[in-house]
Amino acid sequence: MKTYNRDEVIFRQNDFADSMYDILSGSVGIYAAYGTEDENRLAVLKAGHTLGEMGLIDLAPRSATAVALEDGTVLEEISEKEFVSYFDDKPERLLEIMRQLSTRVRNQTKDYEAARRILDSMLTTRPEKRSPTLKKEVKRLLDSYNDTMNLVNKYAGSSMFYPFSPDQF
């Protein structure tokens, strides 16, 4: 177990993934492009959630950066060997991890649908009448959707989903 302080990076996007983490207390932010002007918070995970499991599943570099959001965030690191043992020793834990992943994709799909409704509204409104706040919200939603769909495509080993460019709106 390790305790993290607020704003402490747990792992960075593109790092080699050799473990995952269970959040025992506190909360963790998951970010794309962390520390850049394009930074996008993808999720907030709390005690009882798992993070970093994608790297153990697909043996690819980390897809996002994980950052402790509060002092005293406690994580338990789980190695690849421990994770593989779940197939025999803790199948219920594997089901829980799959449910968490499914919930994350489902939430991204809801964000995508909300973005599509906003886009429909924008496309029927003359450009000079479009709200800057609406444009910012569309960009946030599409960035989040694109990040998620890129991960889905990586898992699926294909290009089933195509990213959208918020700049075209």
N, C-alpha and C positions, 0 to 999 in steps of 0.2 A: 504494500500500500504506500501511496505517496500523497502528500498534501500539497496543494497548489494555492498560490495567492492570486488575487484578482489581476487580470491581464497577463498572467503567465501563460506562455505558449506550451501546450502539451505535445503537439507535433505540428509540422508544417506541411502545407500542400507540396506534393512531389517528393516528400521524404520516403525512404524505403519503409514498407509496412511489415513489421515482424511481430506485432502484437495488437491486441485490442484492449479496451478498458471498460470496466463496470464502474458506473458512478455510484459511490456509496453515500456521499453527501455533497451538497452544493449544486452548482450548475455549470454547464459548458456551452460556449457558443461555437457553432460550426460556420466557417467563413470561406468563401471563394475570394481569391485575390486579396487576402488579408494584408492590411498595411499599405494598400495602394489607393488611388483615387477611385478605382473600380470595385473597392471592397463591397461585398454583399453578404450579409448574414443569412445563412440558409436555414438555420435551426437553432433552437435553444433546447438543450437536453438536461434533464434533472435526475436526481437520485432514482435508481432503478433502471435507468437506460444504459445502453451499451453504445460505445463509439469506437471507430477504427476497425470494425469487423469487415468492412468491404475489402480492405487490403489483404486480410487473411484469406478471404474467399477467392479473390481473383488474382492474388499475388502481384498486384500492380502498385505503383507508388500511391501515396496518400492523395485523395482527390480534393481535399480541403484542409484548412488549418483549424485546429481545435484550441480554444483559449478558455481558461477558467474565468468565469464571470463574477466570482465572489471569493473573498478570502476563506480559507478553510475547505476548499473543494477537495474531497478525498476520492481518489481513484484506485482501483485494483487492476494492475496490469495482468493480462492473460496472454501467455505465449502461444505460438502456433501449436506446439505439442499439447498444451492443455486444451486448446480449442478442439483439436482433432479428437481428444479423448472424450469430448462431449457426445460423440456419436454412440459410444458404448455406455458411458457412465451417466450422462445427463441429457438424454434426448429431449426432455421437457425444456431445458435451457435453450437448445437449438430452435425449438418451436417458438419460444419467446423472442429470440433474436429475429427470426423470420417475420414474426408479427410486427416487430418494431420497424423493420425495413419496409414492410408492406404499408404500414401507416404513414411512413415518410413519403413514399411514392404517391399514396392516395391524397395526402395533403398538398403535394405539389400539383397534382391533377386539379384539385379544387382551385388553387391559385391560378392555374392556366385557364380554367373556365371563367374565372372572374376577369382575367386579363382579356379574354376573347370578348366578353360582354362590353368591357370598356372600349376595346378597339372598335367594335361594331358601332358604339355611340360616337366615337371619334371620327370614324369614316363617314358618318352621315352629317357631321358638323363641319362647316367651312373652316379651313385652317386658321384663319385670323380670329376665329371665335373659340378656339380650343384653349382650355385652361392649362397654365403651366403646371399646376398641381396634378392635374389629370395626366399630363405627359410624364411627370416624374413617377407617378404610381404605375403607369404602364411600363416604364423602363424597369422599375423594381420587380414587378411581377414577371416580365419576360426574362429578365436576367435570372431570376430564381428558377423559372421553368427550364430555361436553356441549360443551366448548370445540372439540374436533375436529369433532363433527357440525355445529356452527354454521358452521365453516369449509367443510365439505363442502356444506352447504346453500347457502352463499354462492356457491361455485363452480358448483353445479348450477343455481342460480337458482330453487330451489324449497324446499319443506319436506319433503324425503323422510324425514328422521330427526327424531324428536321428543326434546327434552331430558327428562331425568328429574330429579326433585327428591329429593335425599337426605333432606330434612326429613320426607318422608312415611314414612320407615322408622325 
